[in-house]
Amino acid sequence: MVTARHRPYTPASAIVFAVTQQALPRRDARLGRAFGDDHAVQGVALLLPGGTAAGTRGRSRRAAAAMLPLARRLARAGTGHEVVAHLLHYRHRGWNGADAHPVRDTEWALEEVLRRYGDVPVCLVGRDIGARAALRAAGHPSVVSVLALAPWLPEVSEDGGEEPVRQLAGRRVLIVHGTDDEHTGPDRSYRLAIRAKKINPDVCRFEVHTDGHALRQHRSEVLALAEDFALGSLCDRDLARPVADALAAPPPLGLRMPLAAGFGRSLRH
């Protein structure tokens, strides 16, 4: 696990061993261990956990742990397709206004993925503040898709304007939001999706009815949707029909697509 500070190259196996033996500095961004076989990698899912609006303390272990089930699921589903999943550990748990620390860490992580694996496609998978960071960092050349789960979006961006969307052009984008999210209103992600759809037809948004910010009530459906989208974009395989229909539908239909109960059990391509 290489940190954002310059260090000599070390084989991945040795890095994993070293991290388990001693604590790393809390102020360095770093990639967690690879979920999946990290040899002959052809695609990477980079997972970005949640955080807080402000704060310079080290990363939130709880927020990172919440992303582990999805990381493991994507790695299992990517078996045979040479896809690995990495969880990014931020330097700070806060967004911190114009500093946008999670965005800077994500940009570093994308360069680290490029260094490790070469020019392979990357799907950014973010939750909460990580979802906003994923949307912001989508302009990196390696990024082919963005999955934003319950994105934390302020009413007004730090510069007083609207949240940027031009960096999403040419990427496949899926936003998932619970209709009962009281932490960051779903109307904010809908407005962003409307603007993004005007410059990029490959944008869709699913609403998880009666679910809150953590998307716990329909967790299995959300995980199945995330798997289908991420692996579909990284492995060039057909998306599930509801996702394909949402991408093809004009606003508002494709941006208010309800996530059906039992999505994972009844999945049909």
C-alpha positions as a Markdown table, in Angstrom:
| # | Residue | x | y | z |
|---|---|---|---|---|
| 1 | Met | 0.0 | 0.0 | 0.0 |
| 2 | Val | 1.8 | 3.0 | -1.2 |
| 3 | Thr | 1.2 | 6.4 | 0.3 |
| 4 | Ala | 1.0 | 9.8 | -1.4 |
| 5 | Arg | 4.5 | 10.5 | -0.3 |
| 6 | His | 7.2 | 9.4 | -2.7 |
| 7 | Arg | 8.5 | 5.9 | -1.7 |
| 8 | Pro | 10.5 | 3.3 | -3.6 |
| 9 | Tyr | 8.4 | 0.7 | -5.5 |
| 10 | Thr | 7.6 | -2.4 | -3.4 |
| 11 | Pro | 5.8 | -5.6 | -4.6 |
| 12 | Ala | 2.2 | -5.6 | -3.6 |
| 13 | Ser | 2.6 | -8.7 | -1.4 |
| 14 | Ala | 5.3 | -7.0 | 0.6 |
| 15 | Ile | 3.3 | -3.9 | 0.9 |
| 16 | Val | 0.3 | -5.8 | 2.4 |
| 17 | Phe | 2.6 | -7.5 | 4.9 |
| 18 | Ala | 4.2 | -4.3 | 5.9 |
| 19 | Val | 0.9 | -2.5 | 6.6 |
| 20 | Thr | -0.3 | -5.3 | 8.8 |
| 21 | Gln | 2.8 | -5.1 | 10.9 |
| 22 | Gln | 3.0 | -1.4 | 11.6 |
| 23 | Ala | 0.7 | 1.6 | 11.5 |
| 24 | Leu | 1.0 | 4.0 | 8.7 |
| 25 | Pro | 0.9 | 7.8 | 9.2 |
| 26 | Arg | -2.6 | 9.0 | 9.4 |
| 27 | Arg | -2.0 | 12.0 | 7.2 |
| 28 | Asp | -1.2 | 10.1 | 4.1 |
| 29 | Ala | -3.8 | 9.0 | 1.5 |
| 30 | Arg | -3.3 | 5.3 | 0.7 |
| 31 | Leu | -5.0 | 2.5 | -1.2 |
| 32 | Gly | -6.2 | -0.4 | 0.7 |
| 33 | Arg | -5.3 | -3.9 | -0.3 |
| 34 | Ala | -6.6 | -5.2 | -3.5 |
| 35 | Phe | -9.8 | -7.3 | -3.4 |
| 36 | Gly | -9.3 | -9.8 | -6.2 |
| 37 | Asp | -6.3 | -11.1 | -8.0 |
| 38 | Asp | -4.0 | -8.1 | -8.6 |
| 39 | His | -2.1 | -9.9 | -11.4 |
| 40 | Ala | -2.9 | -9.1 | -15.1 |
| 41 | Val | -5.5 | -6.5 | -14.0 |
| 42 | Gln | -7.8 | -5.2 | -16.7 |
| 43 | Gly | -10.1 | -3.0 | -14.7 |
| 44 | Val | -10.3 | -1.3 | -11.3 |
| 45 | Ala | -13.2 | -0.3 | -9.1 |
| 46 | Leu | -12.0 | 2.5 | -6.8 |
| 47 | Leu | -14.2 | 2.8 | -3.7 |
| 48 | Leu | -14.5 | 6.2 | -2.0 |
| 49 | Pro | -16.0 | 6.1 | 1.5 |
| 50 | Gly | -18.1 | 8.8 | 3.2 |
| 51 | Gly | -16.9 | 11.3 | 5.7 |
| 52 | Thr | -17.9 | 14.7 | 7.2 |
| 53 | Ala | -18.4 | 18.2 | 5.9 |
| 54 | Ala | -15.4 | 19.4 | 7.8 |
| 55 | Gly | -12.6 | 17.9 | 9.9 |
| 56 | Thr | -8.9 | 17.2 | 9.6 |
| 57 | Arg | -8.8 | 14.1 | 11.8 |
| 58 | Gly | -7.7 | 10.9 | 10.2 |
| 59 | Arg | -10.0 | 8.7 | 8.1 |
| 60 | Ser | -13.2 | 7.3 | 9.6 |
| 61 | Arg | -12.8 | 3.6 | 10.1 |
| 62 | Arg | -16.5 | 3.2 | 10.3 |
| 63 | Ala | -17.1 | 4.9 | 6.9 |
| 64 | Ala | -14.4 | 2.7 | 5.4 |
| 65 | Ala | -15.8 | -0.5 | 6.9 |
| 66 | Ala | -19.2 | 0.4 | 5.4 |
| 67 | Met | -17.7 | 0.0 | 1.9 |
| 68 | Leu | -16.0 | -3.3 | 2.4 |
| 69 | Pro | -19.0 | -5.5 | 1.6 |
| 70 | Leu | -19.3 | -3.8 | -1.8 |
| 71 | Ala | -15.6 | -4.1 | -2.4 |
| 72 | Arg | -15.7 | -7.8 | -1.8 |
| 73 | Arg | -18.8 | -8.3 | -3.9 |
| 74 | Leu | -17.3 | -6.4 | -6.9 |
| 75 | Ala | -14.1 | -8.5 | -6.6 |
| 76 | Arg | -16.0 | -11.8 | -6.6 |
| 77 | Ala | -18.2 | -10.7 | -9.5 |
| 78 | Gly | -15.0 | -9.6 | -11.4 |
| 79 | Thr | -13.4 | -13.0 | -11.0 |
| 80 | Gly | -12.5 | -14.2 | -14.5 |
| 81 | His | -12.6 | -10.6 | -15.8 |
| 82 | Glu | -9.4 | -9.5 | -14.1 |
| 83 | Val | -11.1 | -6.8 | -12.1 |
| 84 | Val | -9.9 | -5.7 | -8.7 |
| 85 | Ala | -11.4 | -3.4 | -6.1 |
| 86 | His | -9.4 | -0.9 | -4.0 |
| 87 | Leu | -10.7 | 1.2 | -1.0 |
| 88 | Leu | -9.2 | 4.6 | -0.7 |
| 89 | His | -8.2 | 5.8 | 2.7 |
| 90 | Tyr | -8.3 | 9.6 | 2.9 |
| 91 | Arg | -5.8 | 11.8 | 4.7 |
| 92 | His | -8.7 | 13.7 | 6.4 |
| 93 | Arg | -12.3 | 12.6 | 7.0 |
| 94 | Gly | -13.6 | 16.1 | 6.1 |
| 95 | Trp | -14.4 | 17.7 | 2.7 |
| 96 | Asn | -13.1 | 21.0 | 4.1 |
| 97 | Gly | -14.6 | 23.6 | 1.9 |
| 98 | Ala | -12.6 | 24.7 | -1.1 |
| 99 | Asp | -9.8 | 22.4 | -0.1 |
| 100 | Ala | -11.9 | 19.4 | -1.2 |
| 101 | His | -9.5 | 17.0 | 0.4 |
| 102 | Pro | -11.3 | 13.8 | -0.8 |
| 103 | Val | -11.0 | 15.0 | -4.4 |
| 104 | Arg | -7.3 | 15.6 | -4.1 |
| 105 | Asp | -6.9 | 12.1 | -2.6 |
| 106 | Thr | -9.0 | 10.5 | -5.3 |
| 107 | Glu | -6.9 | 12.2 | -8.0 |
| 108 | Trp | -3.7 | 10.9 | -6.3 |
| 109 | Ala | -5.3 | 7.4 | -6.1 |
| 110 | Leu | -6.1 | 7.4 | -9.8 |
| 111 | Glu | -2.5 | 8.2 | -10.6 |
| 112 | Glu | -1.4 | 5.4 | -8.3 |
| 113 | Val | -3.7 | 3.0 | -10.1 |
| 114 | Leu | -2.2 | 4.1 | -13.4 |
| 115 | Arg | 1.3 | 3.5 | -11.9 |
| 116 | Arg | 0.4 | 0.0 | -10.6 |
| 117 | Tyr | -1.7 | -1.4 | -13.4 |
| 118 | Gly | -1.1 | 0.7 | -16.4 |
| 119 | Asp | -3.8 | 2.3 | -18.6 |
| 120 | Val | -6.8 | 0.3 | -17.4 |
| 121 | Pro | -10.4 | 1.5 | -17.1 |
| 122 | Val | -11.5 | 2.7 | -13.6 |
| 123 | Cys | -15.0 | 2.9 | -12.1 |
| 124 | Leu | -15.3 | 5.4 | -9.3 |
| 125 | Val | -17.7 | 4.1 | -6.6 |
| 126 | Gly | -18.4 | 6.7 | -3.9 |
| 127 | Arg | -20.8 | 7.0 | -1.0 |
| 128 | Asp | -21.8 | 10.3 | 0.7 |
| 129 | Ile | -18.8 | 12.6 | 0.5 |
| 130 | Gly | -17.0 | 10.0 | -1.5 |
| 131 | Ala | -19.8 | 10.1 | -4.1 |
| 132 | Arg | -19.3 | 13.8 | -4.5 |
| 133 | Ala | -15.5 | 13.2 | -4.8 |
| 134 | Ala | -16.2 | 10.6 | -7.5 |
| 135 | Leu | -18.3 | 13.0 | -9.5 |
| 136 | Arg | -15.7 | 15.7 | -9.2 |
| 137 | Ala | -12.7 | 13.5 | -10.1 |
| 138 | Ala | -14.4 | 11.9 | -13.1 |
| 139 | Gly | -12.4 | 13.9 | -15.6 |
| 140 | His | -9.3 | 11.8 | -15.1 |
| 141 | Pro | -8.5 | 10.0 | -18.4 |
| 142 | Ser | -8.7 | 6.5 | -16.7 |
| 143 | Val | -12.3 | 7.0 | -15.5 |
| 144 | Val | -14.9 | 5.3 | -17.6 |
| 145 | Ser | -17.8 | 5.4 | -15.1 |
| 146 | Val | -19.0 | 6.8 | -11.9 |
| 147 | Leu | -21.4 | 5.3 | -9.3 |
| 148 | Ala | -22.6 | 7.9 | -6.8 |
| 149 | Leu | -24.4 | 6.4 | -3.8 |
| 150 | Ala | -26.4 | 9.0 | -1.8 |
| 151 | Pro | -24.0 | 11.8 | -2.8 |
| 152 | Trp | -23.5 | 14.6 | -0.3 |
| 153 | Leu | -24.1 | 17.8 | -2.2 |
| 154 | Pro | -24.4 | 21.3 | -0.7 |
| 155 | Glu | -27.1 | 23.7 | -1.8 |
| 156 | Val | -24.4 | 25.9 | -3.2 |
| 157 | Ser | -20.8 | 25.0 | -4.2 |
| 158 | Glu | -17.9 | 26.5 | -2.2 |
| 159 | Asp | -17.3 | 29.0 | -5.0 |
| 160 | Gly | -20.9 | 30.2 | -4.8 |
| 161 | Gly | -21.8 | 28.6 | -8.1 |
| 162 | Glu | -23.3 | 25.3 | -9.2 |
| 163 | Glu | -21.6 | 21.9 | -8.7 |
| 164 | Pro | -19.6 | 21.2 | -11.8 |
| 165 | Val | -20.7 | 18.6 | -14.3 |
| 166 | Arg | -18.7 | 19.1 | -17.4 |
| 167 | Gln | -16.1 | 16.6 | -16.2 |
| 168 | Leu | -18.8 | 13.9 | -16.5 |
| 169 | Ala | -18.9 | 14.1 | -20.3 |
| 170 | Gly | -18.0 | 10.8 | -21.9 |
| 171 | Arg | -18.4 | 8.8 | -18.7 |
| 172 | Arg | -21.3 | 6.5 | -17.8 |
| 173 | Val | -22.9 | 7.8 | -14.6 |
| 174 | Leu | -25.3 | 6.3 | -12.2 |
| 175 | Ile | -26.6 | 8.1 | -9.1 |
| 176 | Val | -28.6 | 6.2 | -6.4 |
| 177 | His | -30.5 | 8.1 | -3.7 |
| 178 | Gly | -33.0 | 7.2 | -1.0 |
| 179 | Thr | -36.2 | 9.3 | -1.1 |
| 180 | Asp | -36.1 | 9.7 | 2.7 |
| 181 | Asp | -32.5 | 10.8 | 2.9 |
| 182 | Glu | -32.5 | 13.6 | 5.5 |
| 183 | His | -28.7 | 14.1 | 5.5 |
| 184 | Thr | -28.5 | 15.3 | 1.9 |
| 185 | Gly | -31.7 | 15.8 | 0.1 |
| 186 | Pro | -32.4 | 13.7 | -3.0 |
| 187 | Asp | -33.6 | 16.7 | -4.8 |
| 188 | Arg | -30.0 | 18.0 | -4.9 |
| 189 | Ser | -28.8 | 14.9 | -6.8 |
| 190 | Tyr | -31.8 | 15.1 | -9.1 |
| 191 | Arg | -30.9 | 18.7 | -10.0 |
| 192 | Leu | -27.3 | 17.7 | -10.7 |
| 193 | Ala | -28.4 | 14.8 | -12.8 |
| 194 | Ile | -30.7 | 17.0 | -14.9 |
| 195 | Arg | -27.7 | 19.3 | -15.6 |
| 196 | Ala | -25.3 | 16.4 | -16.3 |
| 197 | Lys | -27.8 | 14.8 | -18.7 |
| 198 | Lys | -27.8 | 17.8 | -20.9 |
| 199 | Ile | -24.1 | 17.3 | -21.7 |
| 200 | Asn | -23.9 | 13.6 | -21.4 |
| 201 | Pro | -26.7 | 11.1 | -22.5 |
| 202 | Asp | -25.1 | 8.3 | -20.4 |
| 203 | Val | -26.5 | 9.5 | -17.1 |
| 204 | Cys | -29.2 | 7.9 | -15.1 |
| 205 | Arg | -30.5 | 8.0 | -11.5 |
| 206 | Phe | -32.3 | 5.5 | -9.4 |
| 207 | Glu | -34.5 | 6.4 | -6.4 |
| 208 | Val | -34.8 | 4.0 | -3.5 |
| 209 | His | -38.2 | 4.6 | -2.1 |
| 210 | Thr | -38.6 | 5.0 | 1.7 |
| 211 | Asp | -34.8 | 4.5 | 2.2 |
| 212 | Gly | -32.6 | 6.8 | 4.1 |
| 213 | His | -29.0 | 8.1 | 3.7 |
| 214 | Ala | -27.3 | 4.8 | 4.5 |
| 215 | Leu | -29.5 | 2.8 | 2.0 |
| 216 | Arg | -29.9 | 0.0 | 4.6 |
| 217 | Gln | -33.5 | -0.9 | 4.0 |
| 218 | His | -32.9 | -2.1 | 0.5 |
| 219 | Arg | -29.3 | -3.0 | 0.9 |
| 220 | Ser | -29.4 | -6.1 | -1.2 |
| 221 | Glu | -31.0 | -4.4 | -4.2 |
| 222 | Val | -28.5 | -1.5 | -4.0 |
| 223 | Leu | -25.5 | -3.8 | -3.9 |
| 224 | Ala | -26.9 | -5.8 | -6.9 |
| 225 | Leu | -27.4 | -2.5 | -8.8 |
| 226 | Ala | -23.9 | -1.4 | -8.0 |
| 227 | Glu | -22.4 | -4.7 | -9.1 |
| 228 | Asp | -24.3 | -4.7 | -12.4 |
| 229 | Phe | -23.3 | -1.1 | -13.2 |
| 230 | Ala | -19.7 | -1.3 | -12.2 |
| 231 | Leu | -19.0 | -4.6 | -13.8 |
| 232 | Gly | -21.0 | -3.7 | -16.9 |
| 233 | Ser | -18.8 | -0.6 | -17.4 |
| 234 | Leu | -15.5 | -2.3 | -16.6 |
| 235 | Cys | -16.0 | -5.6 | -18.4 |
| 236 | Asp | -18.0 | -4.3 | -21.4 |
| 237 | Arg | -20.9 | -6.6 | -20.7 |
| 238 | Asp | -24.6 | -5.9 | -21.1 |
| 239 | Leu | -26.3 | -3.9 | -18.3 |
| 240 | Ala | -29.5 | -5.2 | -16.7 |
| 241 | Arg | -32.5 | -4.0 | -18.6 |
| 242 | Pro | -33.7 | -1.5 | -15.9 |
| 243 | Val | -30.3 | 0.2 | -16.0 |
| 244 | Ala | -30.1 | 0.2 | -19.8 |
| 245 | Asp | -33.7 | 1.6 | -20.0 |
| 246 | Ala | -32.8 | 4.3 | -17.4 |
| 247 | Leu | -29.8 | 5.4 | -19.4 |
| 248 | Ala | -31.8 | 5.5 | -22.6 |
| 249 | Ala | -34.9 | 7.3 | -21.2 |
| 250 | Pro | -35.2 | 11.1 | -21.4 |
| 251 | Pro | -35.6 | 13.2 | -18.3 |
| 252 | Pro | -37.3 | 12.9 | -15.9 |
| 253 | Leu | -38.0 | 9.2 | -16.4 |
| 254 | Gly | -34.4 | 8.0 | -16.5 |
| 255 | Leu | -33.5 | 10.2 | -13.6 |
| 256 | Arg | -36.3 | 9.1 | -11.3 |
| 257 | Met | -36.2 | 5.4 | -12.0 |
| 258 | Pro | -37.5 | 3.4 | -9.0 |
| 259 | Leu | -35.3 | 0.6 | -7.7 |
| 260 | Ala | -37.5 | -2.4 | -7.8 |
| 261 | Ala | -37.7 | -4.7 | -4.8 |
| 262 | Gly | -35.9 | -7.9 | -5.4 |
| 263 | Phe | -33.7 | -6.4 | -8.1 |
| 264 | Gly | -30.8 | -8.7 | -7.3 |
| 265 | Arg | -32.9 | -11.8 | -7.3 |
| 266 | Ser | -34.8 | -11.1 | -10.5 |
| 267 | Leu | -31.9 | -9.7 | -12.5 |
| 268 | Arg | -32.3 | -10.3 | -16.2 |
| 269 | His | -30.0 | -8.9 | -18.9 |
